[in-house]
Amino acid sequence: MTEMNPDALVTIVGGGVHGVHLAVRLLQADLIAPSELRIVDPSGLLKSFRQKCRQCGMVEFRSPFVHHVATDPFSLRDFARARGREDELRSTTVGAERPTASLFFDHAEWVCDRHNLESIHIDARATAIRDNRGAVEIETTQGRISTRWCLLAIGHGRSFTDPEWATELVSTQPVTHVWDPTFDPDSIGETSSVGIVGGGITATQLATTLAQMPGRDVVLFARSPFRVETLEASTDWMHFSGVTEKLHAHPPASRAREELVAEARNDGAMPPYVFRRLRRSLEQGQIKLERSEIAVATEAGGTVVITCRDGSAYCLDKLVCATGFGSPYDGELFRHLRRDSGLQTGYHGAPVLDDDTLRWMRQDGTPSQIVVSGVAAQQVLGPFARNVIGARRAGELVVGFLESEFDVEKRGARL
């Protein structure tokens, strides 16, 4: 394979919110020149995240306007005010106002343009990563990259959870998952009958969005009572101190850490504004609520026939599972790193990370030059690791330790 940019100082794998924010942090701190930085992503900068927002019908963010990809916390608010878009900052009962998805992405594109991030983006998919002590070798669909530091900023990838009955289908044409890259809500016919499986924010947002078409029949299969929570976890976890010290008191990549994070997250819950939207749709008859669990699904001539445990049955043109992600440590790159490297892993394949730098630890106890950000760093950063604020905290840690590393290198070069 050809060698691409063998002298890259930092290569970021992943062009989502975490990857973009890490790049902005590094450039803003003047730690490296743009020519020394690369972002590898096959979908383009922020495009995968934008697609997910569109797939689930998310029109406004749950988090406040200070959570975005720029470094200045008030950058998005100032961006909105300068363009007369203050009405796209939605009120909330807790904390600052929340931006619409449109405002968030317009601001993010503006930040990317200011730093000319497209010029350092490589349109490729990373297929393998090797820690070679002095450098990290990244195999991609466009060649090999040799880099001093690799910042792994990827999400769940294609690791999502399907119900057991869905895995038993012979033909899955009318059945899909909301996070499947091929799912397009705009392709659903105006008079189609659609089923949504799930009772959390994703299922609810998708159901209420699809129900806006008057001729469309929407059924929400939610077996458990609805939970309403303003945020994904307690605001205590947003400060990355105090409560995270309790997390760090347990061994890295341990079952105890994983369970503490899972307990802290309000998975399956929805914020009040989404619940109000759902309640209106139910009251107006736009959505039918089915509380019984699906027992069997059978494909029949391009439709799917659903039989529930209470005996009720439905014939649907489309059935969309909004049943959550799978393990954050089960993506293709993480499986490769566990199998073909000398890096430490723990419970359920979680990476063993240094709590102060997010560097992945080697089997011999030394820190590698691979840094992990995003959901896979949740055993260090807590339940908000996957969120925008998690990207901002990761950026602080990465810039902090790289400043020290580069300073040491400069002093050594002068000796």
C-alpha positions as a Markdown table, in Angstrom:
| # | Residue | x | y | z |
|---|---|---|---|---|
| 1 | Met | 0.0 | 0.0 | 0.0 |
| 2 | Thr | 1.1 | 3.6 | -0.5 |
| 3 | Glu | 2.3 | 5.6 | 2.5 |
| 4 | Met | 0.2 | 8.7 | 3.0 |
| 5 | Asn | 1.7 | 11.6 | 4.9 |
| 6 | Pro | 4.3 | 9.5 | 6.9 |
| 7 | Asp | 5.2 | 12.6 | 9.0 |
| 8 | Ala | 1.7 | 13.4 | 10.4 |
| 9 | Leu | 2.1 | 14.4 | 14.0 |
| 10 | Val | -1.6 | 13.8 | 14.9 |
| 11 | Thr | -4.2 | 11.7 | 13.1 |
| 12 | Ile | -7.8 | 11.8 | 14.3 |
| 13 | Val | -9.9 | 8.7 | 13.3 |
| 14 | Gly | -13.5 | 9.9 | 13.1 |
| 15 | Gly | -14.9 | 13.1 | 11.8 |
| 16 | Gly | -17.9 | 13.5 | 14.1 |
| 17 | Val | -18.4 | 16.0 | 16.9 |
| 18 | His | -15.5 | 14.5 | 18.9 |
| 19 | Gly | -13.1 | 14.4 | 16.0 |
| 20 | Val | -13.9 | 17.9 | 14.8 |
| 21 | His | -13.7 | 19.4 | 18.3 |
| 22 | Leu | -10.3 | 17.7 | 19.0 |
| 23 | Ala | -9.0 | 19.1 | 15.7 |
| 24 | Val | -10.2 | 22.6 | 16.6 |
| 25 | Arg | -8.7 | 22.4 | 20.1 |
| 26 | Leu | -5.3 | 21.4 | 18.8 |
| 27 | Leu | -5.2 | 24.1 | 16.1 |
| 28 | Gln | -6.6 | 26.8 | 18.4 |
| 29 | Ala | -3.9 | 26.0 | 21.0 |
| 30 | Asp | -1.2 | 26.3 | 18.3 |
| 31 | Leu | 0.1 | 22.9 | 19.3 |
| 32 | Ile | 0.4 | 21.8 | 15.7 |
| 33 | Ala | 0.2 | 23.2 | 12.2 |
| 34 | Pro | -2.6 | 22.2 | 9.9 |
| 35 | Ser | -0.1 | 20.3 | 7.7 |
| 36 | Glu | 0.7 | 18.1 | 10.7 |
| 37 | Leu | -2.9 | 17.1 | 11.3 |
| 38 | Arg | -5.2 | 14.7 | 9.6 |
| 39 | Ile | -8.9 | 13.6 | 10.1 |
| 40 | Val | -9.8 | 10.2 | 8.6 |
| 41 | Asp | -13.6 | 9.6 | 8.0 |
| 42 | Pro | -15.3 | 8.0 | 5.1 |
| 43 | Ser | -18.5 | 10.0 | 5.5 |
| 44 | Gly | -17.1 | 13.5 | 5.7 |
| 45 | Leu | -17.0 | 15.9 | 8.6 |
| 46 | Leu | -20.1 | 15.7 | 10.8 |
| 47 | Lys | -22.1 | 14.0 | 8.1 |
| 48 | Ser | -22.7 | 10.8 | 9.9 |
| 49 | Phe | -24.0 | 12.7 | 13.0 |
| 50 | Arg | -26.2 | 14.9 | 10.8 |
| 51 | Gln | -27.6 | 11.8 | 9.2 |
| 52 | Lys | -28.4 | 10.2 | 12.5 |
| 53 | Cys | -30.3 | 13.4 | 13.6 |
| 54 | Arg | -32.3 | 13.2 | 10.4 |
| 55 | Gln | -33.0 | 9.5 | 10.7 |
| 56 | Cys | -34.5 | 9.9 | 14.2 |
| 57 | Gly | -36.3 | 13.2 | 13.5 |
| 58 | Met | -34.3 | 15.2 | 16.0 |
| 59 | Val | -35.0 | 18.9 | 15.3 |
| 60 | Glu | -33.6 | 20.4 | 18.5 |
| 61 | Phe | -30.8 | 19.3 | 20.9 |
| 62 | Arg | -31.3 | 18.1 | 24.4 |
| 63 | Ser | -28.1 | 19.8 | 25.6 |
| 64 | Pro | -27.5 | 23.6 | 26.2 |
| 65 | Phe | -26.0 | 26.0 | 23.6 |
| 66 | Val | -22.6 | 26.0 | 25.4 |
| 67 | His | -22.1 | 22.4 | 24.1 |
| 68 | His | -20.8 | 22.6 | 20.6 |
| 69 | Val | -17.6 | 22.0 | 18.5 |
| 70 | Ala | -15.9 | 25.4 | 19.0 |
| 71 | Thr | -13.7 | 26.3 | 22.0 |
| 72 | Asp | -15.4 | 29.4 | 23.2 |
| 73 | Pro | -18.5 | 28.2 | 25.2 |
| 74 | Phe | -20.6 | 31.2 | 23.9 |
| 75 | Ser | -19.6 | 30.8 | 20.3 |
| 76 | Leu | -22.9 | 29.3 | 19.2 |
| 77 | Arg | -25.0 | 31.8 | 21.0 |
| 78 | Asp | -23.0 | 34.7 | 19.5 |
| 79 | Phe | -23.3 | 33.0 | 16.1 |
| 80 | Ala | -27.1 | 32.9 | 16.5 |
| 81 | Arg | -27.3 | 36.5 | 17.6 |
| 82 | Ala | -25.2 | 37.8 | 14.8 |
| 83 | Arg | -27.5 | 36.2 | 12.3 |
| 84 | Gly | -30.8 | 37.0 | 13.9 |
| 85 | Arg | -31.5 | 33.4 | 14.8 |
| 86 | Glu | -32.1 | 33.8 | 18.5 |
| 87 | Asp | -35.5 | 32.1 | 18.0 |
| 88 | Glu | -33.6 | 28.9 | 17.3 |
| 89 | Leu | -32.4 | 28.8 | 20.9 |
| 90 | Arg | -35.2 | 27.0 | 22.7 |
| 91 | Ser | -36.1 | 27.6 | 26.3 |
| 92 | Thr | -35.6 | 24.9 | 29.0 |
| 93 | Thr | -36.4 | 24.4 | 32.6 |
| 94 | Val | -32.8 | 23.5 | 33.5 |
| 95 | Gly | -29.7 | 25.5 | 32.5 |
| 96 | Ala | -29.1 | 27.4 | 29.3 |
| 97 | Glu | -31.3 | 27.4 | 26.2 |
| 98 | Arg | -31.0 | 24.6 | 23.7 |
| 99 | Pro | -30.1 | 25.0 | 20.0 |
| 100 | Thr | -32.1 | 23.6 | 17.1 |
| 101 | Ala | -30.3 | 21.0 | 15.0 |
| 102 | Ser | -30.2 | 23.3 | 12.1 |
| 103 | Leu | -28.5 | 26.0 | 14.2 |
| 104 | Phe | -26.0 | 23.6 | 15.7 |
| 105 | Phe | -24.9 | 22.2 | 12.3 |
| 106 | Asp | -24.7 | 25.7 | 10.6 |
| 107 | His | -22.5 | 26.8 | 13.5 |
| 108 | Ala | -20.4 | 23.7 | 13.2 |
| 109 | Glu | -19.8 | 24.2 | 9.5 |
| 110 | Trp | -18.8 | 27.8 | 10.2 |
| 111 | Val | -16.2 | 26.5 | 12.7 |
| 112 | Cys | -14.9 | 23.9 | 10.2 |
| 113 | Asp | -14.6 | 26.6 | 7.5 |
| 114 | Arg | -12.8 | 29.0 | 9.9 |
| 115 | His | -10.1 | 26.3 | 10.5 |
| 116 | Asn | -10.2 | 24.9 | 7.0 |
| 117 | Leu | -10.7 | 21.4 | 8.3 |
| 118 | Glu | -11.8 | 20.1 | 4.9 |
| 119 | Ser | -8.2 | 20.6 | 3.8 |
| 120 | Ile | -7.0 | 18.0 | 6.3 |
| 121 | His | -9.8 | 15.6 | 5.9 |
| 122 | Ile | -9.0 | 12.2 | 4.3 |
| 123 | Asp | -12.0 | 10.5 | 2.7 |
| 124 | Ala | -11.2 | 7.0 | 3.9 |
| 125 | Arg | -12.2 | 4.4 | 6.4 |
| 126 | Ala | -9.7 | 3.2 | 8.9 |
| 127 | Thr | -9.5 | -0.6 | 8.9 |
| 128 | Ala | -6.6 | -1.4 | 11.3 |
| 129 | Ile | -4.5 | 0.5 | 13.8 |
| 130 | Arg | -1.1 | -0.7 | 15.1 |
| 131 | Asp | 0.8 | 0.7 | 18.1 |
| 132 | Asn | 4.5 | 0.6 | 17.0 |
| 133 | Arg | 5.9 | 2.4 | 20.1 |
| 134 | Gly | 7.5 | 5.3 | 18.3 |
| 135 | Ala | 4.6 | 5.7 | 15.8 |
| 136 | Val | 1.1 | 4.5 | 15.1 |
| 137 | Glu | 0.3 | 2.8 | 11.8 |
| 138 | Ile | -3.2 | 3.3 | 10.5 |
| 139 | Glu | -4.4 | 1.2 | 7.6 |
| 140 | Thr | -7.2 | 2.9 | 5.6 |
| 141 | Thr | -9.1 | 2.2 | 2.4 |
| 142 | Gln | -6.9 | 4.8 | 0.8 |
| 143 | Gly | -3.5 | 3.6 | 2.1 |
| 144 | Arg | -1.4 | 3.6 | 5.2 |
| 145 | Ile | -0.8 | 6.6 | 7.5 |
| 146 | Ser | 2.1 | 6.8 | 9.8 |
| 147 | Thr | 1.5 | 9.2 | 12.7 |
| 148 | Arg | 3.0 | 10.1 | 16.0 |
| 149 | Trp | -0.3 | 10.2 | 17.8 |
| 150 | Cys | -3.7 | 8.6 | 17.0 |
| 151 | Leu | -6.8 | 10.1 | 18.5 |
| 152 | Leu | -9.6 | 7.5 | 18.2 |
| 153 | Ala | -12.8 | 9.4 | 18.1 |
| 154 | Ile | -15.4 | 7.0 | 16.9 |
| 155 | Gly | -18.9 | 6.1 | 18.2 |
| 156 | His | -20.8 | 2.9 | 18.3 |
| 157 | Gly | -20.3 | 2.4 | 14.6 |
| 158 | Arg | -22.8 | -0.2 | 13.3 |
| 159 | Ser | -23.1 | -1.9 | 16.7 |
| 160 | Phe | -26.8 | -1.6 | 17.6 |
| 161 | Thr | -29.3 | -3.8 | 19.3 |
| 162 | Asp | -32.1 | -5.7 | 17.5 |
| 163 | Pro | -34.9 | -7.6 | 19.2 |
| 164 | Glu | -34.6 | -11.3 | 19.1 |
| 165 | Trp | -37.6 | -11.7 | 16.8 |
| 166 | Ala | -36.0 | -9.4 | 14.3 |
| 167 | Thr | -32.8 | -11.5 | 14.0 |
| 168 | Glu | -35.0 | -14.5 | 13.1 |
| 169 | Leu | -36.5 | -12.9 | 10.0 |
| 170 | Val | -35.7 | -14.6 | 6.7 |
| 171 | Ser | -36.2 | -11.4 | 4.8 |
| 172 | Thr | -35.6 | -8.1 | 6.5 |
| 173 | Gln | -36.8 | -5.8 | 3.6 |
| 174 | Pro | -39.7 | -4.2 | 5.5 |
| 175 | Val | -37.8 | -4.2 | 8.9 |
| 176 | Thr | -34.9 | -2.0 | 9.7 |
| 177 | His | -33.1 | -0.3 | 12.5 |
| 178 | Val | -33.2 | 3.5 | 12.9 |
| 179 | Trp | -29.4 | 3.6 | 13.0 |
| 180 | Asp | -28.9 | 1.4 | 9.9 |
| 181 | Pro | -27.0 | 3.7 | 7.4 |
| 182 | Thr | -29.5 | 2.7 | 4.7 |
| 183 | Phe | -32.6 | 3.8 | 6.6 |
| 184 | Asp | -34.2 | 6.9 | 5.1 |
| 185 | Pro | -37.3 | 8.2 | 6.8 |
| 186 | Asp | -38.1 | 10.3 | 3.7 |
| 187 | Ser | -38.5 | 7.1 | 1.6 |
| 188 | Ile | -41.5 | 6.0 | 3.7 |
| 189 | Gly | -44.7 | 6.5 | 1.7 |
| 190 | Glu | -47.2 | 9.2 | 2.6 |
| 191 | Thr | -50.0 | 6.6 | 3.2 |
| 192 | Ser | -47.8 | 3.8 | 4.6 |
| 193 | Ser | -48.5 | 2.0 | 7.9 |
| 194 | Val | -45.4 | 2.2 | 10.0 |
| 195 | Gly | -44.4 | 0.6 | 13.3 |
| 196 | Ile | -41.8 | 2.0 | 15.7 |
| 197 | Val | -40.3 | -0.3 | 18.3 |
| 198 | Gly | -39.0 | 1.4 | 21.5 |
| 199 | Gly | -40.1 | 3.8 | 24.2 |
| 200 | Gly | -37.2 | 6.2 | 24.6 |
| 201 | Ile | -36.3 | 9.5 | 23.0 |
| 202 | Thr | -35.2 | 8.1 | 19.6 |
| 203 | Ala | -38.4 | 6.0 | 19.1 |
| 204 | Thr | -40.6 | 8.9 | 20.3 |
| 205 | Gln | -39.0 | 11.5 | 18.1 |
| 206 | Leu | -39.2 | 9.3 | 15.0 |
| 207 | Ala | -42.8 | 8.4 | 15.7 |
| 208 | Thr | -44.0 | 12.0 | 16.2 |
| 209 | Thr | -42.0 | 13.1 | 13.1 |
| 210 | Leu | -43.5 | 10.4 | 10.9 |
| 211 | Ala | -47.0 | 11.0 | 12.3 |
| 212 | Gln | -47.0 | 14.6 | 10.9 |
| 213 | Met | -48.1 | 13.1 | 7.6 |
| 214 | Pro | -52.0 | 13.0 | 7.8 |
| 215 | Gly | -52.4 | 9.8 | 5.7 |
| 216 | Arg | -49.8 | 7.8 | 7.5 |
| 217 | Asp | -50.7 | 5.2 | 10.2 |
| 218 | Val | -48.1 | 5.1 | 13.0 |
| 219 | Val | -48.0 | 2.5 | 15.7 |
| 220 | Leu | -45.6 | 2.9 | 18.7 |
| 221 | Phe | -44.7 | -0.4 | 20.3 |
| 222 | Ala | -43.5 | 0.6 | 23.8 |
| 223 | Arg | -43.9 | -2.2 | 26.3 |
| 224 | Ser | -42.5 | -0.3 | 29.4 |
| 225 | Pro | -43.9 | 2.9 | 31.0 |
| 226 | Phe | -42.4 | 6.1 | 29.6 |
| 227 | Arg | -39.6 | 7.8 | 31.6 |
| 228 | Val | -39.1 | 11.5 | 31.5 |
| 229 | Glu | -35.7 | 13.0 | 32.3 |
| 230 | Thr | -34.4 | 16.4 | 31.3 |
| 231 | Leu | -30.8 | 15.2 | 30.7 |
| 232 | Glu | -29.1 | 11.8 | 30.0 |
| 233 | Ala | -27.7 | 11.8 | 33.5 |
| 234 | Ser | -27.4 | 14.0 | 36.6 |
| 235 | Thr | -25.7 | 17.4 | 36.0 |
| 236 | Asp | -23.1 | 16.4 | 38.7 |
| 237 | Trp | -21.5 | 14.3 | 36.0 |
| 238 | Met | -21.1 | 17.3 | 33.7 |
| 239 | His | -18.5 | 18.8 | 36.0 |
| 240 | Phe | -16.1 | 15.8 | 35.7 |
| 241 | Ser | -15.0 | 16.1 | 39.3 |
| 242 | Gly | -16.2 | 14.7 | 42.6 |
| 243 | Val | -18.6 | 12.1 | 41.2 |
| 244 | Thr | -16.0 | 11.0 | 38.6 |
| 245 | Glu | -13.5 | 10.5 | 41.4 |
| 246 | Lys | -15.9 | 7.7 | 42.7 |
| 247 | Leu | -15.7 | 6.2 | 39.2 |
| 248 | His | -11.9 | 6.3 | 39.2 |
| 249 | Ala | -11.8 | 4.7 | 42.6 |
| 250 | His | -12.6 | 1.4 | 40.8 |
| 251 | Pro | -10.0 | -0.4 | 38.6 |
| 252 | Pro | -9.8 | 0.8 | 35.0 |
| 253 | Ala | -11.9 | -1.0 | 32.5 |
| 254 | Ser | -13.6 | -2.9 | 35.3 |
| 255 | Arg | -17.1 | -4.3 | 35.7 |
| 256 | Ala | -17.6 | -1.9 | 38.6 |
| 257 | Arg | -16.9 | 1.2 | 36.5 |
| 258 | Glu | -19.2 | -0.1 | 33.7 |
| 259 | Glu | -22.1 | -0.7 | 36.0 |
| 260 | Leu | -21.7 | 2.7 | 37.7 |
| 261 | Val | -21.9 | 4.4 | 34.3 |
| 262 | Ala | -24.9 | 2.3 | 33.2 |
| 263 | Glu | -26.6 | 3.1 | 36.5 |
| 264 | Ala | -25.9 | 6.9 | 36.1 |
| 265 | Arg | -27.3 | 7.1 | 32.5 |
| 266 | Asn | -31.0 | 7.7 | 32.0 |
| 267 | Asp | -31.1 | 5.3 | 29.0 |
| 268 | Gly | -34.6 | 4.8 | 27.6 |
| 269 | Ala | -35.8 | 8.2 | 29.0 |
| 270 | Met | -37.0 | 11.2 | 27.1 |
| 271 | Pro | -36.9 | 15.0 | 27.9 |
| 272 | Pro | -40.1 | 16.8 | 28.8 |
| 273 | Tyr | -40.5 | 18.6 | 25.5 |
| 274 | Val | -40.4 | 15.3 | 23.6 |
| 275 | Phe | -42.9 | 13.7 | 26.0 |
| 276 | Arg | -45.3 | 16.7 | 25.5 |
| 277 | Arg | -45.0 | 16.2 | 21.7 |
| 278 | Leu | -45.8 | 12.5 | 22.1 |
| 279 | Arg | -48.8 | 13.2 | 24.3 |
| 280 | Arg | -50.3 | 15.6 | 21.8 |
| 281 | Ser | -49.9 | 13.1 | 19.0 |
| 282 | Leu | -51.6 | 10.4 | 21.1 |
| 283 | Glu | -54.4 | 12.6 | 22.1 |
| 284 | Gln | -55.0 | 13.7 | 18.5 |
| 285 | Gly | -55.0 | 10.1 | 17.3 |
| 286 | Gln | -51.9 | 10.6 | 15.1 |
| 287 | Ile | -50.1 | 7.7 | 16.9 |
| 288 | Lys | -51.5 | 4.4 | 18.2 |
| 289 | Leu | -49.8 | 3.1 | 21.3 |
| 290 | Glu | -49.3 | -0.6 | 21.7 |
| 291 | Arg | -48.1 | -1.7 | 25.1 |
| 292 | Ser | -47.8 | -5.4 | 24.4 |
| 293 | Glu | -44.5 | -6.9 | 23.4 |
| 294 | Ile | -44.0 | -8.2 | 19.8 |
| 295 | Ala | -43.7 | -12.0 | 19.9 |
| 296 | Val | -43.4 | -12.8 | 16.2 |
| 297 | Ala | -42.7 | -10.8 | 13.0 |
| 298 | Thr | -43.2 | -12.4 | 9.5 |
| 299 | Glu | -42.4 | -10.9 | 6.2 |
| 300 | Ala | -45.2 | -11.2 | 3.7 |
| 301 | Gly | -44.9 | -9.8 | 0.2 |
| 302 | Gly | -43.1 | -6.6 | 1.1 |
| 303 | Thr | -45.0 | -6.1 | 4.3 |
| 304 | Val | -44.4 | -7.4 | 7.8 |
| 305 | Val | -47.1 | -9.1 | 9.9 |
| 306 | Ile | -46.7 | -8.5 | 13.6 |
| 307 | Thr | -48.2 | -10.6 | 16.4 |
| 308 | Cys | -48.0 | -9.4 | 19.9 |
| 309 | Arg | -48.1 | -11.4 | 23.2 |
| 310 | Asp | -51.6 | -10.1 | 24.0 |
| 311 | Gly | -52.9 | -11.5 | 20.7 |
| 312 | Ser | -53.2 | -8.3 | 18.8 |
| 313 | Ala | -51.8 | -8.2 | 15.2 |
| 314 | Tyr | -50.8 | -5.6 | 12.7 |
| 315 | Cys | -49.8 | -5.7 | 9.0 |
| 316 | Leu | -47.2 | -2.9 | 8.4 |
| 317 | Asp | -45.5 | -1.5 | 5.4 |
| 318 | Lys | -42.4 | -0.7 | 7.5 |
| 319 | Leu | -41.2 | -1.6 | 11.0 |
| 320 | Val | -38.4 | 0.4 | 12.5 |
| 321 | Cys | -36.5 | -0.7 | 15.6 |
| 322 | Ala | -35.3 | 2.1 | 17.8 |
| 323 | Thr | -34.0 | -0.3 | 20.4 |
| 324 | Gly | -30.6 | 1.3 | 21.1 |
| 325 | Phe | -26.9 | 0.8 | 20.4 |
| 326 | Gly | -24.8 | -2.3 | 21.2 |
| 327 | Ser | -21.5 | -2.4 | 23.0 |
| 328 | Pro | -19.3 | 0.7 | 22.4 |
| 329 | Tyr | -16.3 | -1.7 | 22.4 |
| 330 | Asp | -17.6 | -4.0 | 19.7 |
| 331 | Gly | -16.9 | -1.9 | 16.6 |
| 332 | Glu | -14.6 | -3.2 | 13.9 |
| 333 | Leu | -11.6 | -1.2 | 15.0 |
| 334 | Phe | -11.9 | -2.1 | 18.6 |
| 335 | Arg | -12.2 | -5.8 | 17.8 |
| 336 | His | -9.0 | -5.5 | 15.7 |
| 337 | Leu | -7.1 | -3.7 | 18.4 |
| 338 | Arg | -8.1 | -6.3 | 21.0 |
| 339 | Arg | -7.0 | -9.1 | 18.7 |
| 340 | Asp | -3.9 | -7.8 | 17.0 |
| 341 | Ser | -2.2 | -5.5 | 19.5 |
| 342 | Gly | -0.5 | -5.4 | 22.8 |
| 343 | Leu | -3.0 | -3.1 | 24.3 |
| 344 | Gln | -4.9 | -3.8 | 27.6 |
| 345 | Thr | -8.6 | -4.4 | 27.7 |
| 346 | Gly | -10.9 | -5.3 | 30.5 |
| 347 | Tyr | -14.6 | -6.0 | 31.2 |
| 348 | His | -16.5 | -6.7 | 27.9 |
| 349 | Gly | -13.5 | -5.6 | 25.9 |
| 350 | Ala | -13.3 | -2.0 | 27.4 |
| 351 | Pro | -10.0 | -0.3 | 26.7 |
| 352 | Val | -7.8 | 0.3 | 29.7 |
| 353 | Leu | -7.3 | 4.0 | 29.6 |
| 354 | Asp | -5.1 | 6.4 | 31.7 |
| 355 | Asp | -7.6 | 8.5 | 33.7 |
| 356 | Asp | -5.6 | 11.7 | 33.2 |
| 357 | Thr | -4.8 | 11.5 | 29.5 |
| 358 | Leu | -7.2 | 9.0 | 27.9 |
| 359 | Arg | -4.2 | 7.1 | 26.5 |
| 360 | Trp | -4.7 | 3.4 | 25.9 |
| 361 | Met | -2.4 | 1.4 | 28.1 |
| 362 | Arg | -0.1 | -1.3 | 26.8 |
| 363 | Gln | 0.2 | -4.8 | 28.3 |
| 364 | Asp | 3.5 | -3.8 | 29.8 |
| 365 | Gly | 1.9 | -1.0 | 31.7 |
| 366 | Thr | 3.2 | 1.9 | 29.6 |
| 367 | Pro | 0.9 | 4.4 | 27.9 |
| 368 | Ser | 0.5 | 4.0 | 24.1 |
| 369 | Gln | 0.2 | 6.8 | 21.6 |
| 370 | Ile | -3.4 | 5.9 | 20.9 |
| 371 | Val | -5.9 | 8.2 | 22.7 |
| 372 | Val | -9.6 | 7.3 | 23.0 |
| 373 | Ser | -12.5 | 9.8 | 23.0 |
| 374 | Gly | -16.2 | 9.3 | 22.8 |
| 375 | Val | -18.4 | 6.6 | 24.2 |
| 376 | Ala | -15.5 | 4.1 | 24.6 |
| 377 | Ala | -14.0 | 6.5 | 27.1 |
| 378 | Gln | -17.1 | 6.4 | 29.4 |
| 379 | Gln | -15.2 | 4.5 | 32.1 |
| 380 | Val | -13.0 | 7.5 | 32.5 |
| 381 | Leu | -15.3 | 10.5 | 31.7 |
| 382 | Gly | -18.6 | 9.0 | 32.9 |
| 383 | Pro | -22.1 | 8.9 | 31.3 |
| 384 | Phe | -21.6 | 12.1 | 29.3 |
| 385 | Ala | -18.5 | 10.8 | 27.5 |
| 386 | Arg | -20.5 | 10.2 | 24.3 |
| 387 | Asn | -22.1 | 13.7 | 24.3 |
| 388 | Val | -20.8 | 17.0 | 23.1 |
| 389 | Ile | -19.7 | 18.0 | 26.6 |
| 390 | Gly | -17.7 | 14.7 | 26.7 |
| 391 | Ala | -15.9 | 15.8 | 23.5 |
| 392 | Arg | -15.1 | 19.1 | 25.2 |
| 393 | Arg | -13.7 | 17.4 | 28.3 |
| 394 | Ala | -11.6 | 15.0 | 26.2 |
| 395 | Gly | -10.3 | 18.0 | 24.3 |
| 396 | Glu | -9.1 | 19.6 | 27.5 |
| 397 | Leu | -7.3 | 16.4 | 28.6 |
| 398 | Val | -5.7 | 15.8 | 25.2 |
| 399 | Val | -4.4 | 19.4 | 24.8 |
| 400 | Gly | -3.2 | 19.4 | 28.3 |
| 401 | Phe | -1.0 | 16.3 | 28.0 |
| 402 | Leu | 0.2 | 17.0 | 24.4 |
| 403 | Glu | 1.4 | 20.4 | 25.5 |
| 404 | Ser | 3.6 | 18.7 | 28.0 |
| 405 | Glu | 4.7 | 16.0 | 25.5 |
| 406 | Phe | 5.7 | 18.5 | 22.8 |
| 407 | Asp | 7.4 | 20.7 | 25.4 |
| 408 | Val | 9.6 | 17.8 | 26.4 |
| 409 | Glu | 10.4 | 17.0 | 22.8 |
| 410 | Lys | 11.4 | 20.6 | 22.1 |
| 411 | Arg | 13.7 | 20.7 | 25.2 |
| 412 | Gly | 15.2 | 17.4 | 24.1 |
| 413 | Ala | 15.8 | 18.8 | 20.6 |
| 414 | Arg | 17.7 | 21.8 | 22.0 |
| 415 | Leu | 20.1 | 19.6 | 24.1 |
